[in-house]
Amino acid sequence: MIEYEKASASDLPVITELYQDAFPEALQAIFGKARLPSAAVFDLLNGLYQLESPGFIVARDGGRLAGFIIVMS
């Protein structure tokens, strides 16, 4: 069963990997690489999380983080 909840800061490393796995074409088009250094993506997502943490929602399937959405105001 999939459950949804507010993300925590400890979810950011997994969100970082899910982001890179989900958008290789966009990363390639923008940066010329299908994957970026994880630390760079983490820093970007962490900055957004610090600004809009209530907008980070995760989906868990059996406790495993399976997806996310970021809603910015």
Secondary structure as a PSIPRED ss2 file (coil, helix, strand):
# PSIPRED VFORMAT (PSIPRED V4.0)

   1 M C   1.000  0.000  0.000
   2 I E   0.000  0.000  1.000
   3 E E   0.000  0.000  1.000
   4 Y E   0.000  0.000  1.000
   5 E E   0.000  0.000  1.000
   6 K E   0.000  0.000  1.000
   7 A C   1.000  0.000  0.000
   8 S C   1.000  0.000  0.000
   9 A H   0.000  1.000  0.000
  10 S H   0.000  1.000  0.000
  11 D H   0.000  1.000  0.000
  12 L H   0.000  1.000  0.000
  13 P H   0.000  1.000  0.000
  14 V H   0.000  1.000  0.000
  15 I H   0.000  1.000  0.000
  16 T H   0.000  1.000  0.000
  17 E H   0.000  1.000  0.000
  18 L H   0.000  1.000  0.000
  19 Y H   0.000  1.000  0.000
  20 Q H   0.000  1.000  0.000
  21 D H   0.000  1.000  0.000
  22 A H   0.000  1.000  0.000
  23 F C   1.000  0.000  0.000
  24 P H   0.000  1.000  0.000
  25 E H   0.000  1.000  0.000
  26 A H   0.000  1.000  0.000
  27 L H   0.000  1.000  0.000
  28 Q H   0.000  1.000  0.000
  29 A H   0.000  1.000  0.000
  30 I H   0.000  1.000  0.000
  31 F H   0.000  1.000  0.000
  32 G C   1.000  0.000  0.000
  33 K C   1.000  0.000  0.000
  34 A C   1.000  0.000  0.000
  35 R C   1.000  0.000  0.000
  36 L C   1.000  0.000  0.000
  37 P C   1.000  0.000  0.000
  38 S H   0.000  1.000  0.000
  39 A H   0.000  1.000  0.000
  40 A H   0.000  1.000  0.000
  41 V H   0.000  1.000  0.000
  42 F H   0.000  1.000  0.000
  43 D H   0.000  1.000  0.000
  44 L H   0.000  1.000  0.000
  45 L H   0.000  1.000  0.000
  46 N H   0.000  1.000  0.000
  47 G H   0.000  1.000  0.000
  48 L H   0.000  1.000  0.000
  49 Y H   0.000  1.000  0.000
  50 Q H   0.000  1.000  0.000
  51 L H   0.000  1.000  0.000
  52 E H   0.000  1.000  0.000
  53 S H   0.000  1.000  0.000
  54 P H   0.000  1.000  0.000
  55 G H   0.000  1.000  0.000
  56 F E   0.000  0.000  1.000
  57 I E   0.000  0.000  1.000
  58 V E   0.000  0.000  1.000
  59 A E   0.000  0.000  1.000
  60 R E   0.000  0.000  1.000
  61 D E   0.000  0.000  1.000
  62 G C   1.000  0.000  0.000
  63 G C   1.000  0.000  0.000
  64 R E   0.000  0.000  1.000
  65 L E   0.000  0.000  1.000
  66 A E   0.000  0.000  1.000
  67 G E   0.000  0.000  1.000
  68 F E   0.000  0.000  1.000
  69 I E   0.000  0.000  1.000
  70 I E   0.000  0.000  1.000
  71 V C   1.000  0.000  0.000
  72 M C   1.000  0.000  0.000
  73 S C   1.000  0.000  0.000
